[in-house]
Amino acid sequence: TIAGSPTLSGALTISNSSTALTFDNSNAHTDNTTSHTRLTSTSATGQVPLDLFIGGTLRGRWRADYIGNLSWAANGGNHEFYVGGDYPNGVTALAIKPNQDVVIGGGIVGSGSSTANSRLHVISNSATTNAVTTILTLDSTTTGVSASGIGSGILFRAEDSVGATENTVQLSGFLTTVTNGAEASAYTISTR
């Protein structure tokens, strides 16, 4: 047990072969401004990483840099944010996968709204009074050369009587002429 505010220089290694708690920094302060634990880089262009190793392998890293960026790195798995407790009792509210897919677990997403009333609720509050405000932008780009027909779409689906998800309506907007400066476009509404 180390009490008070000791200063340790050099490298400190704490080893514990049991499954008991290895490090416990207890403090009774109740304000939200006093740091409970601090990691400091004395360089003006420094970074402060905190590495998490499992079985000798780096599995996670939390890092702050001198610009003020915060980075969370998962080595091999997902970034998972739980509510209501930790795994396996908590619910995954948000998961970011290695392929950059983002999964929101069963929740409602509100952008510009704290009282979203549908699965996706977007509010744009601006000073515009007499013009259309673009709320959603869908881009379709290609690694090849654009040709007539390239575009973006929204697909609506619903569950049928045997539980299969079926396409119902497709809204599509596309270019019929892709020549730069002379583009022409069209849209379609397709049903089954």
C-alpha positions as CSV (number, residue, x, y, z in Angstrom):
1,T,0.0,0.0,0.0
2,I,1.3,3.4,-1.1
3,A,-0.4,6.4,0.5
4,G,-0.3,10.1,-0.4
5,S,1.2,11.4,-3.6
6,P,4.5,9.7,-4.1
7,T,6.8,10.4,-7.1
8,L,8.3,7.5,-8.9
9,S,11.0,7.9,-11.6
10,G,12.1,5.4,-14.2
11,A,10.2,2.3,-15.2
12,L,7.8,0.6,-12.7
13,T,6.8,-3.0,-13.2
14,I,3.9,-4.5,-11.2
15,S,3.7,-8.3,-11.5
16,N,0.9,-10.4,-10.2
17,S,0.5,-14.1,-11.0
18,S,-2.9,-14.4,-9.4
19,T,-6.3,-13.3,-10.8
20,A,-6.7,-10.8,-8.0
21,L,-6.8,-7.1,-8.7
22,T,-3.3,-5.8,-9.5
23,F,-3.7,-2.0,-9.4
24,D,-6.3,-0.1,-7.4
25,N,-6.1,3.7,-7.2
26,S,-8.8,4.7,-4.7
27,N,-9.9,8.3,-4.1
28,A,-12.9,9.8,-2.4
29,H,-13.1,13.1,-4.3
30,T,-16.5,13.9,-5.9
31,D,-15.7,16.8,-8.3
32,N,-15.4,16.3,-12.0
33,T,-12.3,18.5,-12.5
34,T,-9.6,16.7,-10.4
35,S,-7.8,14.0,-12.2
36,H,-8.0,10.6,-10.6
37,T,-5.1,9.2,-12.5
38,R,-2.8,11.1,-14.8
39,L,-0.4,10.0,-17.6
40,T,1.9,12.9,-18.8
41,S,4.2,13.5,-21.7
42,T,6.5,16.4,-21.1
43,S,7.1,17.0,-24.8
44,A,5.2,19.8,-26.5
45,T,4.6,17.5,-29.5
46,G,4.3,14.4,-27.4
47,Q,1.8,11.6,-27.3
48,V,0.5,9.5,-24.4
49,P,-0.4,5.9,-25.2
50,L,-1.9,3.3,-22.9
51,D,-1.3,-0.2,-24.1
52,L,-3.4,-3.3,-23.2
53,F,-1.7,-6.6,-23.6
54,I,-3.3,-10.1,-23.3
55,G,-1.0,-13.1,-23.3
56,G,1.9,-11.0,-24.5
57,T,0.0,-9.6,-27.5
58,L,-1.0,-6.0,-27.9
59,R,-4.8,-6.1,-28.1
60,G,-5.8,-2.5,-27.5
61,R,-4.4,1.0,-27.3
62,W,-5.8,4.3,-26.0
63,R,-3.8,7.3,-27.1
64,A,-3.9,11.1,-26.8
65,D,-1.7,13.4,-28.9
66,Y,-0.5,16.9,-28.5
67,I,-3.1,18.3,-31.0
68,G,-5.9,16.9,-28.8
69,N,-6.9,13.9,-30.8
70,L,-8.0,10.8,-28.9
71,S,-7.5,7.4,-30.6
72,W,-8.8,4.0,-29.6
73,A,-7.1,1.1,-31.5
74,A,-8.3,-2.5,-31.4
75,N,-5.8,-5.0,-32.6
76,G,-7.7,-7.8,-34.3
77,G,-11.3,-7.3,-33.0
78,N,-14.1,-4.8,-32.7
79,H,-14.6,-1.6,-30.9
80,E,-17.6,-2.4,-28.7
81,F,-19.4,0.1,-26.5
82,Y,-21.7,-1.5,-23.9
83,V,-24.6,-0.1,-21.8
84,G,-26.2,-1.7,-18.8
85,G,-23.0,-3.6,-17.8
86,D,-20.0,-5.3,-19.3
87,Y,-20.0,-8.4,-21.5
88,P,-21.9,-10.8,-21.3
89,N,-24.6,-8.9,-19.3
90,G,-24.4,-5.6,-21.1
91,V,-26.0,-4.7,-24.4
92,T,-23.8,-3.7,-27.3
93,A,-24.9,-0.1,-28.1
94,L,-22.3,0.4,-30.8
95,A,-19.7,-1.8,-32.5
96,I,-17.1,-0.7,-35.0
97,K,-15.7,-3.7,-36.9
98,P,-12.2,-4.1,-38.4
99,N,-13.6,-3.6,-41.9
100,Q,-15.0,-0.2,-40.7
101,D,-18.6,-1.4,-40.6
102,V,-20.5,0.4,-37.9
103,V,-23.3,-1.5,-36.1
104,I,-25.8,0.3,-33.9
105,G,-27.5,-2.3,-31.6
106,G,-31.2,-1.9,-31.6
107,G,-31.3,1.8,-31.0
108,I,-32.6,5.0,-32.5
109,V,-30.2,7.5,-34.1
110,G,-30.9,11.2,-33.8
111,S,-28.8,13.7,-35.7
112,G,-29.6,17.2,-34.5
113,S,-32.3,15.8,-32.3
114,S,-32.3,14.5,-28.7
115,T,-35.9,13.3,-29.0
116,A,-35.7,11.1,-32.2
117,N,-39.0,9.4,-32.9
118,S,-37.9,6.9,-35.6
119,R,-35.0,4.7,-36.3
120,L,-33.2,7.6,-38.1
121,H,-34.3,11.1,-37.3
122,V,-32.4,14.0,-38.8
123,I,-33.1,17.7,-38.1
124,S,-31.4,20.6,-39.8
125,N,-32.1,23.9,-38.0
126,S,-30.8,26.9,-40.0
127,A,-31.7,30.5,-40.9
128,T,-32.9,29.4,-44.3
129,T,-36.6,30.4,-44.8
130,N,-37.2,30.3,-48.6
131,A,-35.1,27.5,-50.0
132,V,-34.7,23.7,-49.8
133,T,-32.1,22.5,-47.4
134,T,-30.2,19.3,-48.4
135,I,-30.6,16.9,-45.5
136,L,-29.2,13.7,-47.0
137,T,-26.5,13.2,-49.6
138,L,-25.9,9.9,-51.4
139,D,-22.8,9.7,-53.6
140,S,-21.9,6.9,-56.0
141,T,-18.3,7.0,-57.2
142,T,-16.3,4.4,-59.2
143,T,-12.8,3.1,-59.3
144,G,-13.3,2.7,-63.1
145,V,-14.6,5.1,-65.8
146,S,-18.2,6.4,-65.3
147,A,-20.8,5.4,-67.9
148,S,-24.4,6.0,-68.4
149,G,-26.5,4.5,-65.6
150,I,-24.2,5.2,-62.7
151,G,-26.1,6.5,-59.7
152,S,-27.4,6.0,-56.2
153,G,-30.5,4.4,-54.8
154,I,-32.5,3.7,-51.7
155,L,-34.0,0.2,-51.3
156,F,-37.1,-0.5,-49.2
157,R,-37.6,-4.0,-47.9
158,A,-40.2,-5.8,-45.8
159,E,-40.6,-9.2,-44.2
160,D,-43.0,-11.7,-45.9
161,S,-45.2,-14.4,-44.4
162,V,-42.4,-16.9,-43.9
163,G,-39.9,-14.4,-42.4
164,A,-37.9,-13.7,-45.6
165,T,-36.9,-10.1,-46.2
166,E,-38.1,-9.0,-49.7
167,N,-37.5,-5.9,-51.8
168,T,-40.5,-3.7,-52.1
169,V,-39.5,-0.4,-53.7
170,Q,-36.3,1.0,-55.2
171,L,-35.7,4.7,-55.6
172,S,-32.9,5.4,-58.0
173,G,-31.2,8.5,-59.3
174,F,-28.6,8.1,-62.1
175,L,-26.8,9.9,-64.9
176,T,-27.9,9.2,-68.5
177,T,-25.1,11.3,-69.8
178,V,-21.8,11.3,-68.0
179,T,-19.9,13.8,-70.2
180,N,-18.4,16.5,-68.0
181,G,-20.2,19.8,-68.4
182,A,-23.1,18.1,-70.3
183,E,-24.4,15.7,-67.7
184,A,-28.1,14.6,-67.8
185,S,-29.9,12.6,-65.2
186,A,-33.1,10.7,-64.5
187,Y,-34.8,8.9,-61.7
188,T,-36.9,5.7,-61.4
189,I,-39.3,4.3,-58.8
190,S,-39.3,0.5,-59.1
191,T,-41.7,-1.9,-57.4
192,R,-41.9,-5.7,-57.4
